[in-house]
Amino acid sequence: MKMSELESRDWAARAKTFLESKDTFPLRIVGVGNPIRKDDCVGIFIASRLRKKFGARPNTQVRIYPTLTPELLFSKMTFEKGSLLVFDAVEQNSPPGSIVFANIEDTKFGYFATHNVPLRLIPNLSGKMGKIFVLGIQPENIDIGEGLSEVVLHSANEVIAEFETIFQEGLLNARK
């Protein structure tokens, strides 16, 4: 699925709708990336910031995992109810810093993550998976090095701020 500019701009509304649904829970939030490949680390950056603010287990229904080894983590996860939300750098053929929020099943090609495993293959890593969503940011630079590019850092901070607002508006308190 190619995200149009309009679809890309409404990522926050779709994320909020997703997080307000009772069918979303239990929710596992996983940030993935490679910390020595510049913008590829954006998923870990976002998940780490949310985890620092809300804890690894903000309540019984939400867990936050920043990870360098998503394949290993996903292969150990088994759940039929609830959802998996993956934060990652994704190649979506859009301008750097573009944000997308999508159900993996709704993607035509499954967004190729900047790692070794296309996100569309996550369900194949475990026999029992609930709904799987991706919040991806188009990288500007995935060369060897550390630190996010300015445009990707800005988008990451936008995502963090939106999730903090959603959580502080009662999502986590309502699910305890």
Secondary structure, 3 states (H helix, E strand, C coil): CCCCHHHHHCHHHHHHHHHHCHHHCCEEEEEECCCCEHHHHHHHHHHHHHHHHHCCCCECCEEEEEECCHHHHHHHCCCCCCEEEEEEEEECCCCCCCEEEEEHHHCCCCCEECCCCCHHHHHHHCCCCCEEEEEEECCCCCCCECCCCHHHHHHHHHHHHHHHHHHHHHHHHHHC
